[in-house]
Amino acid sequence: MADVKFSKEHEWITIDGDTGTVGITPYAQEQLGDVVYVELPETGKEFDKDAEVAVVESVKAASEIYTPVAGEIVAANGDLEDNPGTINSDPLAAGWIFKIKLSDPSQLDGLLDEAAYNDYIGDLD
Amino acid sequence: MDRPKTETLSGNQGLRIEEPLIFEQDAPGRCGVDLPETDLADNRLGGVERQDPVGLPGLSEPQVVRHFTRLSQKNYGIDSGFYPLGSCTMKHNPRLNEKMARLQGLGDLHPLQPESTVQGALEMIDTLAHWLKELTGMPAVAMSPAAGAHGELCGIMAIRAALEDRGDPRSRVLVPESAHGTNPATAAACGYSIDSIPADDRGRVDLEAFKSMLGDDVAAIMLTNPNTCGLFENDIIEIADAVHDAGAFFYCDGANFNAIVGRVRPGDLGVDCMHLNLHKTFSTPHGGGGPGSGPTVLSEPLAPFAPLPFVVHGKNGFHLVETIDDPIGGSAKSFGRMKGFHGQMGMFIRSLAYILSHGADGLRQVSGDAVLNANYLLAELSDDLTASFPGPCMHEALFDDRFLKGTGVSTLDFAKAMIDEGFHPMTMYFPLVVSGALLMEPTETESKDALDQYIAVVKGLAAKAKSGNDGPFHEAPVLTPRQRLDETAAARNPVLRWTPPVEEAAE
């Protein structure tokens, strides 16, 4: 998990070439409770950093998912439409939400590394 | 999970009847009335007649009466007990209101009757409108919106119409993060993008952050006051001034007007429009008990854009303006009609009965007692639960789940345990600005005895949770017709329709 970065909005992103894969953190899925519906972004759409790109709805509330970096959506995890619970059971791998082609890789520098993120959520409790 | 507490031959638990669905009681051909044989030779439907059976179950009248009576006995409403659902104002509905709504001269009216025969009804709408304008300090009111969110739609459509009329269409609406979900939904439905205003550590709008978000593309702010944390937004005048300086309008969500009715007039605070939930503040039935009603008061700049229809004083009595070019009082700028007929007439009658029986001084006492009761809960429970913000609060008391930390009990478990104790749970997980919210609104119609019973139960459950005995919380409720429901399965795979059993369908 060395090359994973985190946002304060509880998204994670891993990088492969110029493409990032984004999902929500175990802490976020724990706070949300059982996820019952996921609204995915359309591929080909472009978003600014921190724009709302998806919605995750749990038994408690609907929560927006923000993209931690700007770019173009190149894939969305269609499996989540039938199995939204994957976000709860495997948030860091099979529960990924979208892939985005980064328009400005330097934005990654502003994100948290794993240790900093763990400190951040430690302070939230 | 649906195991009977005691085995019985019938499956019933004493007088708690295990009632099948009405479709499961179908006896084909059985009917409550004798219908004459139809003469199909006279069929003049030209081939478009229904080919399949209607699919209505066959039951006799007593079966139908028993079915719905039994279902009603499973219900829990404000008439059965304390209902502290925050942000919903579940207060007692005085029976006088019901009596008035059923008066023959009102209950039997038809909305298409000639105007000359319904002068009394139009006068009632006009009188209620007068009271709503007086209580809010606003010059105009649109009576037709059918409920709170419909009133929001009315307000934002009026704002949009006013902005377009001055050639200044704008694109953004600002909504505090603690808002009711209907606020951003309304703005989005009207084509605006929504920006969320952060809260400060007092649970109120972060004034500096708010001001930095204002600009000449902002159409409106939608602010609830008191807000959904049960707190008065005490910077509201400064907020209103900033909104107006930016050329925007101030929408106030009036869902919590019960906390300030008779004491604060939103018009004096700089509000441009606000819906009133007659079904909350003015005690008309809601939940499953009746339609809502959301008249929306409007400021001078918005009044010309009010929706049709509205009542005016004509030469020959009261007149209902139904078209923009009506020679008596038509308004070419009206944004149009948003509901069939005149609005929720039955609710107008009930709320006018409520207002007239209380009078101005009585309404002032309503808000005072509502706030007193909420503060009593806040004070009595603050040692056992964790209050999210320091008091005093307004009409509702907000707690969060910090007191449950490490107990293994969640807000959901706690709410379910309230059901076994015979109480309707408080609102949970709303507002979203605190973790695991428990929002309680006692309203002014509860006695101190009722509040003390409730307080004792909440304190007892909090002690039980903290004692390490979390097991029963996860099972709760166990004393209900259905026990802990699988909310996740219900949301992921909702079964919304009854379908006939397979062997019958194959016939």
Interface residues (C-beta under 8 A of the other chain):
Chain A: Q31 G33 D34 V36 Y37 V59 K60 A61 A62 P84 G85 D125
Chain B: G181 K405 L412 Y429 F430 L432 S435 E487 T488 A491 R492
